[in-house]
Amino acid sequence: MPTPILPLSLTLLLSLIPSACTSNRLTNENLSQLTPGMSEKQITQILGKPHHTEISETLGIRSTALIYQAGERQVKIILINDKLFSKQGTF
């Protein structure tokens, strides 16, 4: 029996929407709203879900890097012990 193309196409299209929305949220205006001490939840409310997350812990200090990409732009948000420490990248 052939697979219905419309439901499969719709599922594929809907799976792309979250990443497109994140790219649209990576603006200078949104990045300027990020201030030291913000939580990861507050950051993701502004920028959306990151494309990639890197987590490490050394001597009891937890470091998290939230990496966002939009075209040629890449921004790395560094959290220390779950609080915003710095912003790095092209913005």
Buried (B, 14 or more C-beta within 10 A) or exposed (E): EEEEEEEEEEEEEEEEEEEEEBBEBBBEEBBEEBEEEBEBEBBBEBBBEBBEEEEEEEEEEEBBBBBBBBEEBBBBBBBEEEBBBEBEBEB
